[in-house]
Amino acid sequence: MAHDVSKLEIYNLAVSLVKDIYELCSYLPQSEDRNLISQMKRAVVSVPLNLVEGSARFTKKSSLQFFFYAYGSLKELAAILKICYSLGFVSPTQYNEVYKKVDTLCRKCYCYMKSFNEMEYYSWFTKKRVRK
């Protein structure tokens, strides 16, 4: 299954989102450094890392598992953003701007997983093309 993930739009959006979240974290109170800030940074960094790891796997099932991890991290990130907003740590403008990016990436990631699941691939183990 190995392919160059850096050519994927979702990967490049995920890397861009890392920058946005790190910038947003600079506005949060230092008292949240070991709580929300740490959790938010771990969640956002895991998205491109899981996309890379999934693309390096040799079976479709294994690849999809890591793509689902990336998708789950995006959902986690959306929840953390809502918490930060509800606690008044970020402005409505900051929240809406970043949440929109997270939501867009979530949708694109879901569509990618769906199309990836439906495509044929070459099985390294059976040396045959396999549909599913």
HELIX and SHEET records of a PDB file:
HELIX    1   1 VAL A    5  LYS A    7  5                                   3    
HELIX    2   2 GLU A    9  CYS A   25  1                                  17    
HELIX    3   3 GLN A   30  GLU A   32  5                                   3    
HELIX    4   4 ASP A   33  ILE A   37  3                                   5    
HELIX    5   5 SER A   38  SER A   55  1                                  18    
HELIX    6   6 LYS A   60  SER A   86  1                                  27    
HELIX    7   7 PRO A   92  GLU A  118  1                                  27    
SHEET    1   A 2 TYR A 121  TYR A 122  0                                        
SHEET    2   A 2 ARG A 129  VAL A 130 -1                                        
END                                                                             
